[in-house]
Amino acid sequence: MEDNSSCSSTGQASFLQRTLECLSSSRLKLQTEEAAPVAVTALQRYLCEQAEGQQTDSYSYDVTVTDGVCRAKCFVHPSLNHLVHTNILRTGVDIYITQGSFVYNERRLGHGYICIEKLRCAAGRSAVLPRIKDVSSLPMLVKHGMERSVLLQSDVPLQVSRKHYLSLWNNDDPEGDIWISGGPPSDAVLDVSKITLLHSLESCFRNTWKPLPLLVKIIHKSRLRYYGKFGLKIDYPYQAYFEVADQSGTMSLVLWNELCPEFYQRLNVGTVLYLQSYTLKQSYSNRSHPQMDHHRMKTFNSIEICLNPRNPTSVITVVSPKSVLPQWGLPEVSYQFITRSELEKLSNNSACDVIGLVTFVGRVERVKSKGNKGPEKYWTYRWIHAVDGTSDQPFILEVFSSSQPEIFSRICPMTYLVCTQMRVCKVENSLPYLTSSCETETFITGYHKGQPYVSDPKVKSFIQWTKTLKDNVVLQKTAVGGHYCYPRPPQKCTQSMSDPSAQAPLVAAADLKRELETLQYREHKRLAIQGQITAVRYMKSPKTTEPQQTQEKESTGVLQVPDVSSDVHERAVPDTHNHPSTAEQTSEASLTSPSVEEISASRSKRRRIQTRRAGLETTEQEEKDSDSESEEAHSVEDSHVLSWESSSWPEQLHEVKEHLCQGALYQDSISRRFTFDEKDVLLQWGNLQPTRWAPEQTTDTIPPVVCQGYYRVTILGINMQIAIDAAFFPVVSTDEPRAVGLPQDPHGNTMLSCLSSGFLCPLSDPVNHSETALPEPEDILETACELEDMHVVCILDLCHLGGDKVEVLMNKVYRVTDNEVQPN
């Protein structure tokens, strides 16, 4: 890291350098309206420092920006954190810093940083980054007198009480330079004449003997666990469990604290360890364990081995595979692979390992950890389909991040996927699926070499089957991204949905609004709301617009920057324009508007939900002047709109206090065919926004996908105070990922039966060239009158897609009659 004089040595004017110079000792705050754009190259998260009475967020963020001449790492003021939560402030975009200050650390000499207090985000692609050949080669800006600060030169947080960064979107993945990977194993000659066996450790623990060295093999590895919390005086609060074995049996081993960054990525299943200066302690009973019956070894559960960074300092020797001797008697790693045809025979919650050819990969989503007493924590996961040739049905896999970010982010169709220690989930009237456990590991093509499972008979059989396949045939059955949730709600709801632990807890309309306001980037929630359906409108497949030119407005509150190239712009039927038509924008103060909305910093830091006051709402489309071709929104005559509304809706509309207009369907909601040519852009589209910008991070946009149309459904809460729009996107074809495992009982294609089943009957079958004609939207809407004044429970899937895009999809509708919903 260099001082600020190095920036001027390039001969170019640096906005960042000028800004730092203005923040002199006599003036520590700067406000300007003439800011130059700077590009965000890194966005890093860590547990914040707790301030009494001022705790509004659990985490703080450092942002690294560049003006093309210098780089500067800055602290993001907590009032701007919501811009990160909604993926508005993100890597790869330009921002304008309009107010900042320089903050000195009063308890440490020579440490301080720029704090960004107000900024403007630019829509569209970065204008700064294309001019830079190598971002990492740019000098880092440091205030004069602080050039020798080790902290400012390291990959550590600006808040000095924290020693490391967390992954941006979860707490389970290793993040930063402190994590050592791929260190060479030791070729040192080991003295194995004085080792002890695992079965002797229990007596050592009872008699407080000093245990002798251990020689063990890792047979299972868990994901990382971060247990940091406010007030905890541990620099690296990490923990990882391993199951190790020798000739006498198996036992749990725990890697603690700063040993995790040093060793976690070096300790893998099959690795042999020589351990000294370890400790023993009573086993922690309230944790998950891998299922190990197939190993046929004795398991010692009463105590566990602890490897500590101090008191005493454990000595860990990773033994080179070529140094492992047969006479040591270490067991072979054993697996329990199953084929898809065997899955139905397994009992619920049993463990298994699977290998398959990936045909579908869903987008990465996040779910908040339940019952977490410390700082809020999110899990990241994605849905995957994989086939192995033994069944017409794929494995349906719910794969959570397993502290293997380089693999998790590269899973794509046509790769060979191995998942270990998956748990079976039985689903009534549908296909079973597999979900991750804490001990699950995933491997894809490029990572299989050297893994112990490569010699497993079922793995070899799978590889032989793949040699009979043709890529062009398999590619026709692949898909990536889009909305996907499994399993669907049951045919009849027999549980009490008021239970918060229910799959779709029943919430009040006001609570639903609050959930929408607090939803974070790619966070998924499934909720239920009761009321009545008062209107349904059919929306035809939309066009997309060209990417917007850079636009910006200042915000210290909620900033909304829609990605217009990926939004779905609603338009009514038929299309009478050649432009991207947005018929609904005239009546909805548009979620898909390309402008950036300015909101004061003094307002709530939560993202606003677009609403319509009842008295101002109208379902009629305003006619535009034929000469106003420059306007983005074009309406069509109301007589061409396919819609239905209940007879009481116009009157009820005047009583409604708020209408949550979230009924758009976005391009991000629709899965699309996978191609090798678009692999990189599709991977980027389905993954979460990266912590660091990289040159290979493509700016290409994905071509719009063809949509068969969808229905915008208006739900009026049971107390008739709040209404919400939701998009209903029925399954229409057997080749859609959502069709797998979908109960397909025949129905009459009424509006109610479609909303209840989630599909149009019968589904078209492109694989078998089925000529079945789908029902027309007009015919379906003609039956909507049966919804008049019907008390229903609607299951909604919510997902924040970034910026101002919030996906609200209708999953299922229950009639509150005929025991479809069990009252409390």
HUHUDA-V974258 format. One record per helix or strand of 3 or more residues. SS is the DSSP state (2 for helix, 1 for strand). FROM is the first residue (numbers start at 1). TO is the last residue. Records with the same first field share a line. If there is no record, write none. Layout:
SS: FROM-TO / FROM-TO
This chain:
2: 5-8 / 15-22 / 78-85 / 129-131 / 135-137 / 151-153 / 192-194 / 198-207 / 258-266 / 293-295 / 321-323 / 326-328 / 340-345 / 405-408 / 452-455 / 457-466 / 471-475 / 509-518 / 583-586 / 614-616 / 638-640 / 649-653 / 667-669 / 679-686 / 737-739 / 751-757 / 777-782 / 784-787
1: 29-31 / 38-47 / 59-66 / 70-76 / 94-104 / 112-122 / 213-221 / 238-246 / 249-256 / 272-276 / 279-282 / 299-307 / 315-319 / 351-361 / 365-368 / 378-387 / 395-400 / 416-425 / 433-435 / 523-539 / 552-555 / 643-645 / 658-660 / 710-717 / 722-728 / 731-733 / 759-764 / 792-802 / 805-815
